[in-house]
């Protein structure tokens, strides 16, 4: 550990190692080439410049390495802190039972979520009205373009660009043009002027237009096929009968109308019937059941130790309050019992502390296991891409994304590795059916 201590000696040693590495590596190559062509009179100055540059470069490399370590440790600390918060919540819920009329009920740890459940009392009844599903606001609200054609294609078929040799976009494009041509789905575009090759304002496109048209699939690119190339606006349509016929750019549809035709993606429809679970519940359901059982035992130990600790505190308080003065003069037996209860309370505290440490360790292993399953595609996740805005659909998170994001099960988010930046919120997990 002495080599890890933040001493001046260790700093100088680390800086020297990085500096020597830079001086003998690629960072010094440009200076060596410069020295060869500059000639002997300038070689010493170039060597000095290289030394200074490599010293600065070495200092940066040291800072970058330490910064990455700090970010990684912070990410691990967030998970551990969240697990400890859950343990604290369990203890608080258990403590609350003492003040409840049904406090003598059966206290158990919920096998699905890891929370506390109380089997006692009537629990009360609440109303359950059905959810309101209102689309479009007013019954007479105008239908306006608010969804680029790029977004609609990827909503219907998120994997449309995978395996390009299959040309998946062609079949979907024909299906979509059928909807446009029969008037089942409105579409807008910017008419391109043949002379200037520039697009005008968004305007409705007649269903008849699609009789002899096809898509130009620029809009599947990340830039959504928007912009000007070689002085002309990128067209999204063309006529296969007459090359010089009218073309449109920037195709858009109405989101609510499109969702009524394709409410879920092709991939999403297959996954809609899956048993989606909250992250903590999914970890308990899909990971190593022996580790899950150990984690649950630790949780139950915390509950039991906390409950017994409160009972002991009540007994100690009763013994102490038996004497209005609060002392034990003339009450040797009471003092002996009080000290015995205090020893038992300390043991309960040790049990709870040990269980807390064990639960954190087991849950960390379970968290690493679910991360591996997400990366391999054995389980899948969905969530809302951040920054989230009203009306945005949840999306399936690709397995490859888990190389750069980390699941935070308690906040139901996925954050960028090494940072606190939220990439997805409202995350849910399901097991893929084989």
N, C-alpha and C positions, 0 to 999 in steps of 0.2 A: 504493500500500500504506500510505501514511502515514495515510490516513483510517481504516484498519483497526487501527492500533496501539492498544493498551490504555492510552492516556494520559488524564490528567484532562481535558485540553482536548477530546478526542474524546468522552469520556463526557458532559461538559456539553453539547456540541453536539448529541449524539444525544438526550439527555434533553430539551433545549429543543425540538427538532423534534417529538418525541412529545407534549410538553406543549402546544405550539401547536396541533397536530393535534387533541388532545383538547378544548382550550378552544374550538375552532371547529367541533367535530363534535357527534355525538349525545350524548357524555358530559356536555356542559354544558347540554343542552336542559332537563332537569328543574330546574336551578338558575335558568335564565332564566325559566321559567314561574313558579317560586316567587317570584322577584324582582318579577314583574309583579303578582301578587296580594298580596304582602307590603307593598308601598308603599315610598315613597322613604326613610323612616328606616332601613329594614333592608337596602337594596340593597347598600350597601358591604360589610356583613357577609356577605351571601349571595355576593357576588363573591369575597370572600376565601375563603369555604368552598369555592366552586367551584374556585378556583385550587389550593387544597391537595388537594382530591379528584383533580383532573386531574393534579397532580404525582405522586400515588401511583399513579394509573391508568397514567400514562406510564412510571413505573418498572417496573410489572408488564408492560406491553407489551414493553419492552426485554428484560426477563428471559425472557419467554415466547418471543420471537423467537430469542434466543441459545440457549435450551434446545433448541428444535426443531432449530437448526443443529447443535448438538453431537450430538443423537440421530441425525440423518441421517448425520453424519460417522462416528459409531461404527458404524452399520450397514454403511457402505461399508468401514470399516477391518476389520470382521470378515471380510468376503468376501476382501479383499486378504490378510489374515493367513492365512486358510485356504489360499489359493492358494500363498502362500510356504511354508506348512507342507508342502504337497504336494511342492514343489520340494526342500525339505530332506529329505523322506522318500526322494525319488528319489536324492539324493546319498548318503544313508545306506545305501540298498540297494546302490548301486553300490560303495560302500566295502566292504560286507560280502563282495562277491565275491572280494576279495583273500585272504580267510581261508578261502574254500571250496575243496574239492578240485576242484570243477568250475569254478573261477573263470575259466578261459580260455574259457568258453562264449560264445555269441552274446547280447549284451545288447540288448534292444529295448524300446521303449515300447509298452505295450498300447494299441492303437487305440481300444478301447472305454472303458476306465476311466482311461487316462492313467498307469497304474502301470508298473512295470518287470517284464519277464519275462526269464528266463534259459533259453536253449535249450541245456541241457547235462545230462548225468547221467541217472540213472534216476528220481530224484525221490522214490522211496519209494512205498509202497502203504499205503493205510489202509482199514479196514473201512467198509462203507456199509450199515448196517442201515436198514430202512424206518422212516418216522416212525410213532410211536404216535398213534393218534387215539382218545382216550378221552372219551366224552361221558357226563356224569352221575355219574362216579365209580363207586360200587358198583352192581352189577347190581340191587340191591334198594333203591336210593336213592329216597326219596319224590319225587314230582313236585309242586313247589310253585310258587306264583305269584312271578315275579321280573322281569316285563317288562310295563310299562304298554301298553295298547292303542295309545296315541299312538306309542310307539317302534316297534311292530310295523308299523303303517301306513306310517311313513316308512322303515322298513327295506325293505319290499317295493317301495314306489314313492316315492323321494325327492322327485320333482317333483310330488307329488299335488296341491299347492295352486296350481301354475302353470296359467294359462289357466282361471280358475274357471268360465267358462261351459261347460266340458266336463264338469264334475261327475265328475271321475275317481274320487272317493272312493266313489261309489255302486256302481260295478261291483266294486270291490275289497271294499266292505262286504258285498255279496251273496255273493261268493266266500268271505269269511271266515265269515259266518254259516252257510254250507253246511258248513264244516269243524266249526263248533261243534255244529250240529244233528245231524250224522252221527257225532259222537263222535271224529273224527279229531284234534281239538285241544281240550284242556281249557281252560276259562275260569272265572275267579273274579270276584266283584263284591261290592259292599256293598249289601245289600237296604235300600231306602228305606222307612221307616215312613210310611204314608199320613197318620198323625195329626201326627207331629212333623216330617215331611219331612227327617229326618236318616238317614244311612246307618249301618249296624251294622258288625260285623267282616267281613273278607273271608271268603267262603264259596263252595264250588263251585256253578256254575249248571248245571242239568240240560239235556241236549241237547233235551228236549221243549220247554223254555222258548222256543226260537228258532222254533217252528212259526209263530207270528204276531207276531213282533217285528221291529223295525228299530232301527238306530242313531240316536242324536242326536249329531251330529258335533262336540259341544263339545270333544271330546278332541283334535281336530286343531289347536287353538289352542296358542300357546306355553306357556300355563299347564297344558296337558294336560287341561283341562276339570275341574280339581279346585277345590273350594271351595264356598262358600255364597252364593247370590244370593236376595235378597228372603226371607230366612229359611229357604230350602230348599236342600238339597244338589243340585248339578248332576247330573241323570240322564244316563246314557249310552245308555239304551234306552227304548223305548216300545212299546205294543201298538196296532197299527192297527185291531184289532177292538173293543177295549174301552179307552177312554182312561184309566180309573181302575185298570187292571190293574197288577200288580207291576212295579216298575222297579228297575234296579240302577245304582249309581254306581261310579266308580273300577275299570273293567274291567281285568283283568290276565291274562296267560298265562304259561306256562313257557317261558323262552327256548330251552332246548335242544330242547324239543318243537317250538316254532315254527320253529327253524332247520332241523329235519328236514323240514318241509313247504315252507318257502321259504328254502333255503340261501343264495341270493343275491337281490339286488334285481332288479327288471325291467330297470333301467338297468344294474345291475352284471352281469347275465347277458349282455347285449350286449357289455359291455366285458371279460368274463372271458377271451375268446380273444385279446385284444390283446397285443401284445408289450410288456409292462411292463418298464421299465428303471430302474436306480438313477439319481439325478439327474445325476451327472457323466457316466455312460454315455449318458444321454438327450441331454445337451447336445452331445456329440460325434456322436450319431446324427442329430439332428433339426435342428441349426442349420447356418448357412452353412459349407459344406464347405471353402471356400477359407480361411476364418478358422480352421477346425479344423485344416487342414493346416499353417498357420503355427504354431499353438499346439503341434502335435506336433513340428514341426521344432525349436522352442525347447526343448521337453522333451528331445529327443534330443541337442541341443547341450549341455544341462546334464549329461546322462549321459556323453557323450563327454569333455567338458572335465573332469568330476570323475574319470573313470577315468584319463585321461592325467595329470592332476595327481597322482594317487596313484602312478602309475608313475614320474613325475619325482621325487617325494619319496623313493621307494625308491632311485633311482640316487644322489640327493644324500646319502642316509644311508650308502650303501655307500662313496662317495668319502670322506666325513668319517670313517667308522669304520676306513678303511684304516690310518690313523695312530692308534695307541693314545692318543696325547696329544690327539687331536682337532684338531690344527692343520695348517697347510699349509707349514711350514718345509721348504725344499728340495724342494717339490713344486709348482713354478709351473704346470705343465701341468694338474695336478689342480685347482688353484685356478681356473685359467681355465675348465675344464670345469664346475666347481661353480657359478661365477658365471653361465655360460651357461645352465645348468639352472635357476638361480634366476630368470633373466629369462623363461625359457619358462614357469615355474610362475606368475609374475605375469600373463603373457599368458593362460594358461588360467583364472586367477581372473577376469580381466576378461571373458573370453568367457562364463564361467558367470554372472557378474553381469549382463551385457548380456542374455543369454538369459532370466534370471530376470525382469528388468524387462519384456522383451517378452512373456513368457508371461503375466504378471499383466495386462498391457494387453489382450492378445488374449482372455484368459479373461473379463475384465470385460465386453468387448463381447459375447461369447457368452452370458454370464449375463443381460445386458440383453435379448438376442434371445429367449432361452427365456422370460423374464418376459413379453414382449409376446405370445408364442405362447400362453402359459397364460391370459392375460387375454382373448385373442380366441377361445379355445376350439379353436385349431388343434391343440394338444396338451392332454391332460387329465392330472390328477394325482389320486392317492388317498393316504390316510394315516390315522393314528389321532389322533382329536381328543384334545387335552390338557385336563385331566389324565387320563392313560390309566389304566384299571383293567382287571384281568384279565377276559377274556371279552368285552370290547367289540369290536365289529366295526369294520373299517376302513371309511372312508366316502370317497365321491368329493368332491373339493374343487371347489366351484362356481367357474367362471371369474371371476365378479364379485368373489369374495373376494380375488383377487390385486390388487385396488385398495388393500387395506389390509394385506396380508401380503407378506413377501419370502421367496424361496427361498434357503436356505443349502445348497448342493449337497453340501458335504463332510460336514456333520453329518446330512444327509437330513431336515432339518426346515424348517418354514415358521414364521417369527417375525413378530410384529406390527410393522408399519412404525414405525421410529424407536425401537424398544425391543429388549430381548433376550428378551421373553416368547415362549415356544414355543407356537404354536397347534396345529400338527400335527407328529407325529413319524413316522418310518418312511416318508417320502414316496417314491412311485414315479411315473414319468411314462410315458405312452404316446401314440402318435400316432393321431389319430382317422382311421378308415377312411372314405373318401369313396365 
